[in-house]
């Protein structure tokens, strides 16, 4: 068998126990956290209301052991932990067929599918924006290292990196989405589409979506700008100072040829390790950014599941992101191998 194919098959097989370990540990921990669906149902039966502090107890009648046992059976907590996990893993199809505790009329798969498109668009848009801007910027900074442009761009990049994305989003809303009070207030303040989106032409709908995406996508991408830009710059500077670049120059080759024909490909090797993250970006979400721009994405769904102890929704999102993360590692290895064919997987 081809050594490289055998390597990827081993990695793929190792992903199975890794996934089982991740999900079982998280499943056990989530089930042990107090305030779950049984406790919430008991609190409602006592007239306390969900989320009420323990000191604000009402005078309702106590819940009998039989009633509590019926609640535990209804939510599946009467089974041992390993049986609950097996039921979640096999019968509920990684939790996607399970019912949400918070929205009992919807399955986890339906809740995720309703938010998936939004998160995928924002995640992929932020990813593409980061790479399309940071790689050329990093190359320019490396070729003009020590110049005024290099210093000014570094200062701007790190100043933006120091600003939390949600604070950056609020600033963008204040400056560019203030309801038309300024002549540059072109972008909408919230939502995914305008009120009259359905009445627009195809080109108008596309423009409307683009206007709504500009500000939140900028917030999604800002956190990676500094790291990616400096990674590309430093990696390219290291390659330019290598012996093989000096050899190209000594043989009469131009600096342009040495950089673009030889150094750049090797400089992108560290960047390739992040390519696999594009899969996890399908479920990308930031609760704070989505709250600022009123976007119904995976971030708000995850936050609601955690705060509301909706274990099934939390585990469904975790299983999907775990699978995509493990596959993303394989994609990163494939990208690394494509950029550096010198890698060998032959047994020694």
Buried (B, 14 or more C-beta within 10 A) or exposed (E): EEEBEEBBEEBEEEBEEBBEEBBBEBBEEBBEEEEBBBBBBBBEBBEBEEEBEEEEEEEEEEBEEEEBEBBBEEBBBEEEEEEBBEBBBEEBBBBBBBBBBBBEEEBBBBBBEEBBEBBBBBBBBBBBBBBEBBBEBBBBBBBBBEEEEBEEBBEEBEEBBEBEBBEBBBEBBEEBBEEEEEEEBEBBBBEBBBEEBEEBEEEEBEEBBEBBBBBBBBBBBBBBBBBBBBBBBBBBBBBBEEEEBEEBBEEEBEEEEBBEEBBBEBBBBBBBBBBBBBBBBBBBBBBBBBBBBEBBBBBBBBBBBBEBBBBBBBBBBBBBBBBBBBBBBBBBBBBBBEBEEEEEEEEE
